[in-house]
């Protein structure tokens, strides 16, 4: 039996081919990119319940969403928590996400600045307890400090350190007070500089 020869002529079949002159129109983002964006949002939202309570309550979101985030903190079951966080991620708009990201970035900067201030104050406390030269240097750098009160607290703190070195179990009340005074002075100077 003989086979029938097929012809491969260039037929213009509009159902199977698009015309070269026709341009494709962009209808918006692809489904894949939408799903990837949603997954990224869900990952971001999954971190929100672990934030400190004060940051959660100050987030620029609807009260209902903040309550849902607070409820997500209390959920122990991973599946229920994941489902609730996906629900929250879908309800948050693009503008809200941008506002929350800006809020969290600002809070992180503030937190980093506070940590740096605390560390600087700890170093000052250690230096001030070691000798009078550091006290004089502190007064030169921070002229808004209360000289008499600070010197008196330094003497008390040095006495506590000396007694603890001798074996007495003295609570560090004056050392804490010294740290508080140093922190207030440094923070007041930073506020004046801004």
ZAKOL-752941 format. One record per atom (N, C-alpha, C, CB): z, x, y; residue in three letters; residue number from 1. Coordinates in nm, 2 decimals. Glycine has a CB too. Layout:
# residues N
w|u|v|residu|num
Z|X|Y|ALA|NUM
...
***
This chain:
# residues 194
w|u|v|residu|num
0.00|0.08|-0.12|UNK|1
0.00|0.00|0.00|UNK|1
0.00|0.09|0.12|UNK|1
0.12|-0.10|0.00|UNK|1
-0.08|0.06|0.21|UNK|2
-0.10|0.14|0.33|UNK|2
-0.01|0.10|0.44|UNK|2
-0.25|0.14|0.38|UNK|2
0.04|0.19|0.51|UNK|3
0.13|0.16|0.62|UNK|3
0.05|0.13|0.75|UNK|3
0.23|0.28|0.65|UNK|3
0.11|0.04|0.82|UNK|4
0.05|0.01|0.95|UNK|4
0.09|0.11|1.05|UNK|4
0.09|-0.14|0.99|UNK|4
0.00|0.16|1.13|UNK|5
0.03|0.26|1.23|UNK|5
0.09|0.19|1.35|UNK|5
-0.10|0.33|1.27|UNK|5
0.19|0.25|1.41|UNK|6
0.25|0.20|1.53|UNK|6
0.19|0.27|1.65|UNK|6
0.41|0.22|1.52|UNK|6
0.17|0.19|1.75|UNK|7
0.12|0.24|1.87|UNK|7
0.24|0.26|1.97|UNK|7
0.01|0.15|1.93|UNK|7
0.24|0.37|2.03|UNK|8
0.34|0.41|2.13|UNK|8
0.29|0.40|2.27|UNK|8
0.40|0.54|2.10|UNK|8
0.22|0.29|2.30|UNK|9
0.17|0.28|2.43|UNK|9
0.29|0.25|2.53|UNK|9
0.07|0.16|2.44|UNK|9
0.26|0.28|2.65|UNK|10
0.37|0.26|2.76|UNK|10
0.36|0.12|2.80|UNK|10
0.34|0.36|2.87|UNK|10
0.43|0.03|2.73|UNK|11
0.44|-0.11|2.77|UNK|11
0.55|-0.12|2.87|UNK|11
0.46|-0.20|2.65|UNK|11
0.53|-0.21|2.97|UNK|12
0.64|-0.23|3.07|UNK|12
0.73|-0.34|3.02|UNK|12
0.57|-0.27|3.21|UNK|12
0.83|-0.31|2.96|UNK|13
0.93|-0.41|2.90|UNK|13
1.05|-0.41|3.00|UNK|13
0.97|-0.37|2.76|UNK|13
1.06|-0.51|3.08|UNK|14
1.17|-0.51|3.18|UNK|14
1.31|-0.54|3.12|UNK|14
1.14|-0.62|3.28|UNK|14
1.31|-0.59|3.00|UNK|15
1.44|-0.62|2.93|UNK|15
1.51|-0.49|2.89|UNK|15
1.42|-0.71|2.82|UNK|15
1.44|-0.40|2.85|UNK|16
1.50|-0.28|2.79|UNK|16
1.51|-0.16|2.89|UNK|16
1.42|-0.23|2.67|UNK|16
1.42|-0.16|2.99|UNK|17
1.42|-0.04|3.08|UNK|17
1.44|-0.09|3.22|UNK|17
1.29|0.03|3.07|UNK|17
1.50|-0.01|3.31|UNK|18
1.51|-0.04|3.45|UNK|18
1.40|0.03|3.52|UNK|18
1.65|0.00|3.51|UNK|18
1.35|-0.03|3.63|UNK|19
1.25|0.04|3.71|UNK|19
1.30|0.16|3.78|UNK|19
1.19|-0.06|3.81|UNK|19
1.22|0.26|3.79|UNK|20
1.26|0.38|3.86|UNK|20
1.29|0.36|4.00|UNK|20
1.15|0.49|3.84|UNK|20
1.22|0.26|4.06|UNK|21
1.24|0.23|4.21|UNK|21
1.38|0.16|4.23|UNK|21
1.13|0.15|4.26|UNK|21
1.43|0.09|4.13|UNK|22
1.55|0.02|4.15|UNK|22
1.67|0.11|4.16|UNK|22
1.57|-0.08|4.03|UNK|22
1.76|0.09|4.25|UNK|23
1.88|0.17|4.27|UNK|23
2.00|0.10|4.22|UNK|23
1.90|0.21|4.42|UNK|23
2.09|0.18|4.16|UNK|24
2.21|0.12|4.11|UNK|24
2.31|0.10|4.22|UNK|24
2.28|0.21|4.00|UNK|24
2.38|-0.01|4.22|UNK|25
2.47|-0.04|4.33|UNK|25
2.61|-0.01|4.28|UNK|25
2.46|-0.19|4.38|UNK|25
2.70|0.04|4.36|UNK|26
2.83|0.07|4.33|UNK|26
2.92|-0.05|4.35|UNK|26
2.89|0.19|4.41|UNK|26
2.98|-0.10|4.24|UNK|27
3.06|-0.22|4.25|UNK|27
3.21|-0.20|4.27|UNK|27
3.03|-0.31|4.13|UNK|27
3.25|-0.08|4.29|UNK|28
3.39|-0.04|4.30|UNK|28
3.43|0.06|4.20|UNK|28
3.47|-0.17|4.29|UNK|28
3.55|0.09|4.19|UNK|29
3.60|0.19|4.09|UNK|29
3.58|0.13|3.94|UNK|29
3.74|0.22|4.11|UNK|29
3.55|0.23|3.85|UNK|30
3.53|0.19|3.72|UNK|30
3.66|0.14|3.65|UNK|30
3.47|0.31|3.64|UNK|30
3.65|0.08|3.54|UNK|31
3.77|0.03|3.47|UNK|31
3.86|0.14|3.43|UNK|31
3.73|-0.06|3.35|UNK|31
3.80|0.25|3.39|UNK|32
3.87|0.37|3.34|UNK|32
3.96|0.42|3.46|UNK|32
3.78|0.47|3.29|UNK|32
3.90|0.44|3.57|UNK|33
3.97|0.49|3.69|UNK|33
4.09|0.40|3.73|UNK|33
3.88|0.52|3.80|UNK|33
4.06|0.26|3.72|UNK|34
4.17|0.17|3.75|UNK|34
4.28|0.18|3.65|UNK|34
4.11|0.02|3.75|UNK|34
4.25|0.20|3.52|UNK|35
4.35|0.21|3.42|UNK|35
4.43|0.34|3.44|UNK|35
4.29|0.21|3.28|UNK|35
4.36|0.45|3.48|UNK|36
4.43|0.58|3.50|UNK|36
4.52|0.57|3.62|UNK|36
4.33|0.69|3.52|UNK|36
4.48|0.50|3.73|UNK|37
4.56|0.48|3.84|UNK|37
4.69|0.40|3.81|UNK|37
4.49|0.41|3.96|UNK|37
4.67|0.30|3.73|UNK|38
4.78|0.21|3.69|UNK|38
4.88|0.29|3.60|UNK|38
4.73|0.09|3.61|UNK|38
4.83|0.38|3.51|UNK|39
4.91|0.46|3.43|UNK|39
4.99|0.56|3.52|UNK|39
4.83|0.53|3.32|UNK|39
4.93|0.62|3.62|UNK|40
5.00|0.71|3.71|UNK|40
5.11|0.63|3.79|UNK|40
4.90|0.77|3.81|UNK|40
5.08|0.51|3.83|UNK|41
5.18|0.43|3.90|UNK|41
5.30|0.41|3.81|UNK|41
5.12|0.30|3.95|UNK|41
5.27|0.37|3.68|UNK|42
5.37|0.34|3.59|UNK|42
5.46|0.46|3.56|UNK|42
5.31|0.29|3.46|UNK|42
5.40|0.58|3.56|UNK|43
5.48|0.70|3.54|UNK|43
5.57|0.72|3.66|UNK|43
5.39|0.82|3.52|UNK|43
5.52|0.70|3.78|UNK|44
5.60|0.71|3.90|UNK|44
5.71|0.61|3.91|UNK|44
5.51|0.70|4.03|UNK|44
5.68|0.49|3.88|UNK|45
5.78|0.38|3.88|UNK|45
5.89|0.41|3.77|UNK|45
5.72|0.24|3.86|UNK|45
5.85|0.47|3.66|UNK|46
5.95|0.50|3.56|UNK|46
6.06|0.60|3.61|UNK|46
5.88|0.56|3.44|UNK|46
6.03|0.67|3.71|UNK|47
6.13|0.77|3.76|UNK|47
6.22|0.70|3.87|UNK|47
6.06|0.89|3.83|UNK|47
6.18|0.59|3.92|UNK|48
6.26|0.53|4.03|UNK|48
6.39|0.48|3.99|UNK|48
6.18|0.41|4.08|UNK|48
6.41|0.42|3.87|UNK|49
6.55|0.38|3.84|UNK|49
6.65|0.49|3.83|UNK|49
6.55|0.30|3.71|UNK|49
6.60|0.61|3.81|UNK|50
6.69|0.73|3.79|UNK|50
6.74|0.79|3.93|UNK|50
6.63|0.83|3.71|UNK|50
6.68|0.73|4.04|UNK|51
6.72|0.78|4.17|UNK|51
6.86|0.74|4.20|UNK|51
6.62|0.73|4.28|UNK|51
6.92|0.80|4.30|UNK|52
7.06|0.76|4.34|UNK|52
7.05|0.62|4.40|UNK|52
7.11|0.86|4.45|UNK|52
7.16|0.55|4.39|UNK|53
7.17|0.41|4.43|UNK|53
7.13|0.39|4.58|UNK|53
7.30|0.35|4.40|UNK|53
7.18|0.48|4.66|UNK|54
7.15|0.47|4.80|UNK|54
7.00|0.48|4.83|UNK|54
7.23|0.58|4.88|UNK|54
6.93|0.57|4.76|UNK|55
6.79|0.58|4.78|UNK|55
6.71|0.45|4.73|UNK|55
6.73|0.70|4.71|UNK|55
6.76|0.40|4.62|UNK|56
6.70|0.28|4.56|UNK|56
6.71|0.16|4.66|UNK|56
6.76|0.24|4.43|UNK|56
6.83|0.15|4.72|UNK|57
6.85|0.03|4.81|UNK|57
6.77|0.05|4.94|UNK|57
7.00|0.01|4.83|UNK|57
6.75|0.17|4.98|UNK|58
6.68|0.20|5.11|UNK|58
6.53|0.21|5.09|UNK|58
6.73|0.32|5.17|UNK|58
6.47|0.19|4.97|UNK|59
6.33|0.20|4.95|UNK|59
6.26|0.08|5.03|UNK|59
6.30|0.19|4.80|UNK|59
6.14|0.11|5.08|UNK|60
6.07|0.01|5.16|UNK|60
5.99|-0.08|5.07|UNK|60
5.97|0.08|5.25|UNK|60
6.06|-0.16|4.99|UNK|61
6.01|-0.26|4.90|UNK|61
6.07|-0.39|4.92|UNK|61
6.03|-0.21|4.75|UNK|61
6.01|-0.49|4.86|UNK|62
6.07|-0.63|4.87|UNK|62
6.21|-0.62|4.80|UNK|62
5.98|-0.73|4.80|UNK|62
6.30|-0.71|4.84|UNK|63
6.43|-0.72|4.78|UNK|63
6.42|-0.75|4.63|UNK|63
6.52|-0.82|4.85|UNK|63
6.32|-0.83|4.60|UNK|64
6.31|-0.87|4.46|UNK|64
6.27|-0.75|4.37|UNK|64
6.20|-0.98|4.44|UNK|64
6.18|-0.66|4.42|UNK|65
6.15|-0.55|4.34|UNK|65
6.26|-0.45|4.33|UNK|65
6.03|-0.48|4.41|UNK|65
6.34|-0.44|4.44|UNK|66
6.46|-0.35|4.43|UNK|66
6.56|-0.40|4.33|UNK|66
6.53|-0.34|4.57|UNK|66
6.58|-0.53|4.33|UNK|67
6.67|-0.59|4.23|UNK|67
6.62|-0.57|4.09|UNK|67
6.68|-0.74|4.25|UNK|67
6.49|-0.58|4.07|UNK|68
6.43|-0.55|3.94|UNK|68
6.45|-0.40|3.90|UNK|68
6.28|-0.58|3.94|UNK|68
6.44|-0.31|4.00|UNK|69
6.47|-0.17|3.97|UNK|69
6.61|-0.15|3.93|UNK|69
6.43|-0.08|4.09|UNK|69
6.70|-0.21|4.00|UNK|70
6.85|-0.20|3.97|UNK|70
6.87|-0.26|3.83|UNK|70
6.93|-0.28|4.07|UNK|70
6.80|-0.37|3.80|UNK|71
6.82|-0.43|3.66|UNK|71
6.77|-0.33|3.56|UNK|71
6.75|-0.56|3.65|UNK|71
6.66|-0.26|3.59|UNK|72
6.60|-0.16|3.49|UNK|72
6.70|-0.05|3.47|UNK|72
6.47|-0.10|3.55|UNK|72
6.78|-0.01|3.56|UNK|73
6.88|0.09|3.54|UNK|73
6.98|0.05|3.43|UNK|73
6.96|0.12|3.67|UNK|73
7.01|-0.08|3.43|UNK|74
7.11|-0.13|3.33|UNK|74
7.06|-0.15|3.19|UNK|74
7.17|-0.26|3.38|UNK|74
6.92|-0.16|3.18|UNK|75
6.87|-0.19|3.05|UNK|75
6.88|-0.07|2.96|UNK|75
6.72|-0.23|3.06|UNK|75
6.93|-0.09|2.84|UNK|76
6.94|0.02|2.74|UNK|76
6.82|0.03|2.65|UNK|76
7.07|-0.01|2.66|UNK|76
6.76|-0.09|2.61|UNK|77
6.65|-0.09|2.52|UNK|77
6.53|-0.03|2.59|UNK|77
6.62|-0.23|2.47|UNK|77
6.47|0.07|2.53|UNK|78
6.35|0.14|2.59|UNK|78
6.23|0.04|2.60|UNK|78
6.31|0.26|2.51|UNK|78
6.21|-0.04|2.51|UNK|79
6.10|-0.13|2.51|UNK|79
6.11|-0.23|2.63|UNK|79
6.08|-0.21|2.38|UNK|79
6.23|-0.29|2.65|UNK|80
6.25|-0.38|2.76|UNK|80
6.24|-0.31|2.89|UNK|80
6.38|-0.45|2.74|UNK|80
6.29|-0.19|2.90|UNK|81
6.29|-0.12|3.02|UNK|81
6.14|-0.08|3.06|UNK|81
6.37|0.01|3.01|UNK|81
6.07|-0.04|2.96|UNK|82
5.93|0.00|2.98|UNK|82
5.85|-0.12|3.02|UNK|82
5.87|0.06|2.85|UNK|82
5.87|-0.24|2.96|UNK|83
5.80|-0.36|3.00|UNK|83
5.83|-0.40|3.14|UNK|83
5.84|-0.47|2.90|UNK|83
5.96|-0.39|3.18|UNK|84
6.00|-0.42|3.32|UNK|84
5.94|-0.33|3.42|UNK|84
6.15|-0.43|3.33|UNK|84
5.93|-0.20|3.39|UNK|85
5.88|-0.10|3.48|UNK|85
5.72|-0.12|3.49|UNK|85
5.91|0.04|3.43|UNK|85
5.66|-0.16|3.38|UNK|86
5.51|-0.19|3.39|UNK|86
5.49|-0.31|3.48|UNK|86
5.45|-0.21|3.25|UNK|86
5.58|-0.41|3.47|UNK|87
5.57|-0.53|3.55|UNK|87
5.59|-0.49|3.70|UNK|87
5.67|-0.63|3.51|UNK|87
5.68|-0.40|3.73|UNK|88
5.71|-0.36|3.87|UNK|88
5.59|-0.28|3.92|UNK|88
5.84|-0.27|3.88|UNK|88
5.53|-0.19|3.84|UNK|89
5.42|-0.11|3.88|UNK|89
5.30|-0.20|3.92|UNK|89
5.38|-0.01|3.77|UNK|89
5.28|-0.30|3.85|UNK|90
5.17|-0.39|3.88|UNK|90
5.19|-0.47|4.00|UNK|90
5.14|-0.49|3.76|UNK|90
5.31|-0.50|4.04|UNK|91
5.34|-0.58|4.16|UNK|91
5.35|-0.49|4.29|UNK|91
5.48|-0.64|4.14|UNK|91
5.36|-0.37|4.28|UNK|92
5.36|-0.28|4.40|UNK|92
5.22|-0.26|4.44|UNK|92
5.44|-0.15|4.37|UNK|92
5.20|-0.28|4.57|UNK|93
5.07|-0.26|4.63|UNK|93
5.04|-0.12|4.67|UNK|93
5.05|-0.35|4.76|UNK|93
4.92|-0.08|4.70|UNK|94
4.88|0.05|4.74|UNK|94
4.96|0.10|4.86|UNK|94
4.73|0.06|4.77|UNK|94
4.97|0.00|4.96|UNK|95
5.05|0.04|5.08|UNK|95
5.19|0.06|5.05|UNK|95
5.03|-0.08|5.19|UNK|95
5.25|-0.02|4.97|UNK|96
5.39|0.00|4.93|UNK|96
5.41|0.13|4.86|UNK|96
5.44|-0.11|4.84|UNK|96
5.31|0.17|4.77|UNK|97
5.32|0.30|4.70|UNK|97
5.32|0.42|4.81|UNK|97
5.21|0.32|4.60|UNK|97
5.23|0.41|4.90|UNK|98
5.23|0.51|5.00|UNK|98
5.36|0.52|5.08|UNK|98
5.11|0.49|5.10|UNK|98
5.41|0.40|5.12|UNK|99
5.54|0.40|5.19|UNK|99
5.65|0.46|5.11|UNK|99
5.57|0.26|5.24|UNK|99
5.66|0.42|4.98|UNK|100
5.76|0.47|4.89|UNK|100
5.75|0.62|4.87|UNK|100
5.76|0.40|4.76|UNK|100
5.63|0.67|4.86|UNK|101
5.61|0.81|4.84|UNK|101
5.65|0.89|4.97|UNK|101
5.46|0.84|4.81|UNK|101
5.62|0.83|5.08|UNK|102
5.66|0.90|5.21|UNK|102
5.82|0.89|5.22|UNK|102
5.60|0.83|5.33|UNK|102
5.88|0.78|5.18|UNK|103
6.02|0.77|5.19|UNK|103
6.09|0.87|5.09|UNK|103
6.06|0.62|5.15|UNK|103
6.04|0.88|4.97|UNK|104
6.09|0.98|4.87|UNK|104
6.07|1.12|4.92|UNK|104
6.03|0.95|4.73|UNK|104
5.96|1.15|4.98|UNK|105
5.93|1.29|5.03|UNK|105
6.03|1.32|5.14|UNK|105
5.79|1.30|5.07|UNK|105
6.06|1.22|5.23|UNK|106
6.15|1.24|5.34|UNK|106
6.29|1.26|5.28|UNK|106
6.14|1.13|5.44|UNK|106
6.33|1.18|5.18|UNK|107
6.46|1.19|5.12|UNK|107
6.48|1.33|5.05|UNK|107
6.49|1.08|5.02|UNK|107
6.37|1.38|4.99|UNK|108
6.38|1.51|4.92|UNK|108
6.40|1.62|5.03|UNK|108
6.25|1.53|4.84|UNK|108
6.32|1.61|5.14|UNK|109
6.34|1.71|5.24|UNK|109
6.48|1.71|5.30|UNK|109
6.24|1.69|5.36|UNK|109
6.53|1.59|5.32|UNK|110
6.67|1.58|5.37|UNK|110
6.77|1.63|5.27|UNK|110
6.70|1.43|5.40|UNK|110
6.75|1.60|5.14|UNK|111
6.83|1.65|5.04|UNK|111
6.83|1.80|5.03|UNK|111
6.79|1.59|4.90|UNK|111
6.71|1.86|5.04|UNK|112
6.70|2.01|5.03|UNK|112
6.77|2.07|5.15|UNK|112
6.55|2.05|5.03|UNK|112
6.75|2.01|5.27|UNK|113
6.82|2.06|5.39|UNK|113
6.97|2.06|5.37|UNK|113
6.78|1.99|5.51|UNK|113
7.02|1.95|5.31|UNK|114
7.17|1.93|5.29|UNK|114
7.22|2.04|5.19|UNK|114
7.20|1.79|5.24|UNK|114
7.14|2.06|5.09|UNK|115
7.18|2.16|4.99|UNK|115
7.18|2.30|5.05|UNK|115
7.08|2.16|4.87|UNK|115
7.08|2.33|5.14|UNK|116
7.08|2.46|5.20|UNK|116
7.20|2.48|5.30|UNK|116
6.95|2.48|5.28|UNK|116
7.23|2.37|5.37|UNK|117
7.35|2.37|5.46|UNK|117
7.48|2.40|5.38|UNK|117
7.36|2.24|5.54|UNK|117
7.49|2.33|5.27|UNK|118
7.61|2.34|5.18|UNK|118
7.62|2.49|5.13|UNK|118
7.61|2.25|5.06|UNK|118
7.51|2.54|5.09|UNK|119
7.52|2.68|5.04|UNK|119
7.55|2.78|5.15|UNK|119
7.38|2.72|4.98|UNK|119
7.49|2.76|5.27|UNK|120
7.53|2.84|5.38|UNK|120
7.67|2.83|5.42|UNK|120
7.44|2.81|5.51|UNK|120
7.73|2.71|5.41|UNK|121
7.87|2.70|5.44|UNK|121
7.96|2.76|5.34|UNK|121
7.91|2.55|5.45|UNK|121
7.92|2.76|5.21|UNK|122
8.00|2.82|5.11|UNK|122
8.00|2.98|5.13|UNK|122
7.94|2.79|4.97|UNK|122
7.88|3.03|5.17|UNK|123
7.88|3.17|5.20|UNK|123
7.96|3.21|5.32|UNK|123
7.73|3.22|5.22|UNK|123
7.96|3.13|5.42|UNK|124
8.05|3.15|5.54|UNK|124
8.19|3.15|5.50|UNK|124
8.02|3.05|5.65|UNK|124
8.23|3.05|5.41|UNK|125
8.37|3.04|5.37|UNK|125
8.41|3.17|5.30|UNK|125
8.39|2.91|5.28|UNK|125
8.33|3.21|5.21|UNK|126
8.36|3.33|5.13|UNK|126
8.38|3.45|5.22|UNK|126
8.26|3.36|5.02|UNK|126
8.28|3.47|5.32|UNK|127
8.29|3.58|5.41|UNK|127
8.41|3.57|5.50|UNK|127
8.16|3.58|5.49|UNK|127
8.44|3.45|5.55|UNK|128
8.55|3.43|5.64|UNK|128
8.68|3.46|5.57|UNK|128
8.55|3.29|5.70|UNK|128
8.70|3.43|5.45|UNK|129
8.82|3.46|5.37|UNK|129
8.84|3.61|5.35|UNK|129
8.82|3.38|5.24|UNK|129
8.73|3.68|5.35|UNK|130
8.73|3.82|5.32|UNK|130
8.79|3.91|5.44|UNK|130
8.60|3.88|5.28|UNK|130
8.75|3.87|5.56|UNK|131
8.79|3.95|5.68|UNK|131
8.77|3.88|5.81|UNK|131
8.72|4.08|5.67|UNK|131
8.83|3.94|5.91|UNK|132
8.82|3.89|6.05|UNK|132
8.69|3.91|6.12|UNK|132
8.93|3.95|6.13|UNK|132
8.61|4.02|6.07|UNK|133
8.48|4.04|6.13|UNK|133
8.39|3.92|6.11|UNK|133
8.42|4.17|6.07|UNK|133
8.40|3.86|5.99|UNK|134
8.31|3.75|5.96|UNK|134
8.35|3.63|6.05|UNK|134
8.33|3.71|5.81|UNK|134
8.48|3.61|6.08|UNK|135
8.53|3.50|6.17|UNK|135
8.47|3.52|6.31|UNK|135
8.68|3.50|6.17|UNK|135
8.47|3.65|6.36|UNK|136
8.42|3.68|6.49|UNK|136
8.27|3.65|6.49|UNK|136
8.45|3.82|6.53|UNK|136
8.20|3.69|6.38|UNK|137
8.06|3.67|6.37|UNK|137
8.02|3.52|6.37|UNK|137
8.00|3.74|6.25|UNK|137
8.11|3.45|6.30|UNK|138
8.09|3.30|6.30|UNK|138
8.10|3.24|6.43|UNK|138
8.19|3.23|6.20|UNK|138
8.20|3.28|6.51|UNK|139
8.22|3.23|6.65|UNK|139
8.11|3.27|6.74|UNK|139
8.36|3.28|6.70|UNK|139
8.05|3.39|6.72|UNK|140
7.94|3.43|6.80|UNK|140
7.82|3.35|6.77|UNK|140
7.91|3.58|6.78|UNK|140
7.80|3.32|6.64|UNK|141
7.68|3.24|6.61|UNK|141
7.69|3.09|6.64|UNK|141
7.65|3.26|6.46|UNK|141
7.81|3.04|6.62|UNK|142
7.84|2.89|6.64|UNK|142
7.94|2.88|6.75|UNK|142
7.88|2.82|6.51|UNK|142
7.90|2.87|6.87|UNK|143
7.99|2.87|6.99|UNK|143
8.06|2.74|7.00|UNK|143
7.92|2.91|7.11|UNK|143
8.02|2.64|6.93|UNK|144
8.08|2.51|6.94|UNK|144
8.20|2.49|6.85|UNK|144
7.98|2.40|6.91|UNK|144
8.24|2.60|6.78|UNK|145
8.35|2.59|6.68|UNK|145
8.48|2.59|6.76|UNK|145
8.34|2.71|6.59|UNK|145
8.58|2.52|6.70|UNK|146
8.72|2.52|6.75|UNK|146
8.79|2.65|6.70|UNK|146
8.79|2.39|6.71|UNK|146
8.80|2.74|6.79|UNK|147
8.85|2.87|6.76|UNK|147
9.00|2.87|6.70|UNK|147
8.85|2.96|6.88|UNK|147
9.09|2.81|6.77|UNK|148
9.23|2.81|6.73|UNK|148
9.25|2.74|6.60|UNK|148
9.31|2.74|6.84|UNK|148
9.19|2.62|6.58|UNK|149
9.21|2.54|6.46|UNK|149
9.14|2.61|6.34|UNK|149
9.14|2.40|6.48|UNK|149
9.03|2.67|6.37|UNK|150
8.96|2.74|6.26|UNK|150
9.04|2.87|6.21|UNK|150
8.82|2.78|6.30|UNK|150
9.09|2.94|6.31|UNK|151
9.17|3.06|6.27|UNK|151
9.30|3.03|6.20|UNK|151
9.21|3.14|6.40|UNK|151
9.36|2.92|6.24|UNK|152
9.48|2.87|6.17|UNK|152
9.45|2.83|6.02|UNK|152
9.55|2.75|6.24|UNK|152
9.34|2.76|6.01|UNK|153
9.30|2.72|5.87|UNK|153
9.26|2.84|5.79|UNK|153
9.18|2.62|5.88|UNK|153
9.19|2.94|5.85|UNK|154
9.16|3.06|5.77|UNK|154
9.28|3.13|5.72|UNK|154
9.08|3.16|5.86|UNK|154
9.39|3.14|5.81|UNK|155
9.51|3.20|5.77|UNK|155
9.58|3.13|5.65|UNK|155
9.62|3.21|5.88|UNK|155
9.58|2.99|5.66|UNK|156
9.63|2.91|5.55|UNK|156
9.55|2.93|5.42|UNK|156
9.64|2.77|5.59|UNK|156
9.42|2.94|5.43|UNK|157
9.34|2.95|5.31|UNK|157
9.35|3.09|5.25|UNK|157
9.19|2.93|5.35|UNK|157
9.37|3.19|5.33|UNK|158
9.39|3.33|5.28|UNK|158
9.53|3.33|5.21|UNK|158
9.39|3.43|5.39|UNK|158
9.62|3.26|5.26|UNK|159
9.75|3.26|5.19|UNK|159
9.74|3.19|5.06|UNK|159
9.86|3.18|5.28|UNK|159
9.66|3.08|5.05|UNK|160
9.64|3.02|4.92|UNK|160
9.58|3.11|4.82|UNK|160
9.56|2.89|4.94|UNK|160
9.47|3.18|4.86|UNK|161
9.40|3.28|4.78|UNK|161
9.50|3.39|4.73|UNK|161
9.28|3.34|4.85|UNK|161
9.58|3.44|4.82|UNK|162
9.68|3.54|4.78|UNK|162
9.78|3.49|4.68|UNK|162
9.75|3.60|4.91|UNK|162
9.83|3.37|4.70|UNK|163
9.93|3.32|4.61|UNK|163
9.87|3.29|4.47|UNK|163
9.99|3.19|4.66|UNK|163
9.74|3.24|4.47|UNK|164
9.67|3.22|4.34|UNK|164
9.65|3.35|4.27|UNK|164
9.54|3.14|4.37|UNK|164
9.62|3.45|4.34|UNK|165
9.60|3.58|4.28|UNK|165
9.73|3.64|4.22|UNK|165
9.54|3.68|4.38|UNK|165
9.84|3.60|4.28|UNK|166
9.97|3.65|4.22|UNK|166
10.01|3.56|4.10|UNK|166
10.08|3.64|4.33|UNK|166
9.94|3.46|4.07|UNK|167
9.98|3.38|3.95|UNK|167
10.03|3.24|3.98|UNK|167
10.08|3.45|3.87|UNK|167
10.05|3.21|4.11|UNK|168
10.09|3.07|4.14|UNK|168
9.97|2.97|4.13|UNK|168
10.15|3.06|4.28|UNK|168
10.00|2.85|4.09|UNK|169
9.90|2.75|4.08|UNK|169
9.89|2.66|4.20|UNK|169
9.91|2.67|3.95|UNK|169
9.84|2.71|4.31|UNK|170
9.84|2.64|4.44|UNK|170
9.70|2.57|4.45|UNK|170
9.86|2.73|4.56|UNK|170
9.70|2.44|4.48|UNK|171
9.57|2.37|4.50|UNK|171
9.51|2.42|4.63|UNK|171
9.59|2.22|4.51|UNK|171
9.37|2.43|4.63|UNK|172
9.30|2.48|4.74|UNK|172
9.28|2.38|4.85|UNK|172
9.16|2.53|4.69|UNK|172
9.39|2.33|4.91|UNK|173
9.38|2.23|5.01|UNK|173
9.32|2.29|5.14|UNK|173
9.52|2.17|5.04|UNK|173
9.38|2.41|5.18|UNK|174
9.33|2.47|5.31|UNK|174
9.19|2.53|5.29|UNK|174
9.43|2.59|5.34|UNK|174
9.15|2.57|5.17|UNK|175
9.01|2.62|5.15|UNK|175
8.92|2.50|5.16|UNK|175
9.00|2.68|5.01|UNK|175
8.95|2.39|5.11|UNK|176
8.87|2.27|5.13|UNK|176
8.86|2.23|5.28|UNK|176
8.92|2.15|5.05|UNK|176
8.97|2.23|5.35|UNK|177
8.97|2.20|5.49|UNK|177
8.88|2.30|5.57|UNK|177
9.11|2.20|5.54|UNK|177
8.89|2.43|5.53|UNK|178
8.81|2.53|5.59|UNK|178
8.66|2.50|5.57|UNK|178
8.85|2.67|5.54|UNK|178
8.63|2.47|5.45|UNK|179
8.49|2.44|5.42|UNK|179
8.44|2.32|5.50|UNK|179
8.47|2.41|5.27|UNK|179
8.52|2.22|5.51|UNK|180
8.49|2.10|5.59|UNK|180
8.46|2.13|5.73|UNK|180
8.59|1.99|5.57|UNK|180
8.55|2.21|5.79|UNK|181
8.54|2.25|5.93|UNK|181
8.41|2.34|5.95|UNK|181
8.66|2.33|5.97|UNK|181
8.38|2.43|5.86|UNK|182
8.26|2.51|5.87|UNK|182
8.14|2.42|5.86|UNK|182
8.26|2.62|5.76|UNK|182
8.14|2.33|5.77|UNK|183
8.02|2.24|5.75|UNK|183
8.00|2.15|5.88|UNK|183
8.04|2.15|5.63|UNK|183
8.11|2.10|5.93|UNK|184
8.09|2.02|6.05|UNK|184
8.04|2.10|6.17|UNK|184
8.23|1.95|6.09|UNK|184
8.09|2.22|6.18|UNK|185
8.04|2.31|6.29|UNK|185
7.89|2.34|6.27|UNK|185
8.12|2.44|6.30|UNK|185
7.85|2.38|6.15|UNK|186
7.71|2.42|6.13|UNK|186
7.62|2.29|6.15|UNK|186
7.70|2.47|5.98|UNK|186
7.66|2.18|6.10|UNK|187
7.58|2.06|6.11|UNK|187
7.57|2.01|6.26|UNK|187
7.64|1.95|6.02|UNK|187
7.68|2.03|6.33|UNK|188
7.67|2.00|6.48|UNK|188
7.58|2.09|6.55|UNK|188
7.81|2.00|6.54|UNK|188
7.58|2.22|6.51|UNK|189
7.48|2.31|6.57|UNK|189
7.34|2.28|6.54|UNK|189
7.52|2.46|6.53|UNK|189
7.32|2.24|6.41|UNK|190
7.18|2.20|6.37|UNK|190
7.13|2.08|6.44|UNK|190
7.18|2.18|6.21|UNK|190
7.22|1.98|6.46|UNK|191
7.19|1.86|6.54|UNK|191
7.16|1.89|6.68|UNK|191
7.30|1.76|6.53|UNK|191
7.23|1.99|6.74|UNK|192
7.20|2.03|6.88|UNK|192
7.07|2.10|6.89|UNK|192
7.31|2.12|6.93|UNK|192
7.03|2.17|6.79|UNK|193
6.90|2.25|6.79|UNK|193
6.78|2.16|6.78|UNK|193
6.90|2.36|6.68|UNK|193
6.80|2.04|6.71|UNK|194
6.69|1.95|6.69|UNK|194
6.68|1.87|6.81|UNK|194
6.71|1.86|6.57|UNK|194
***
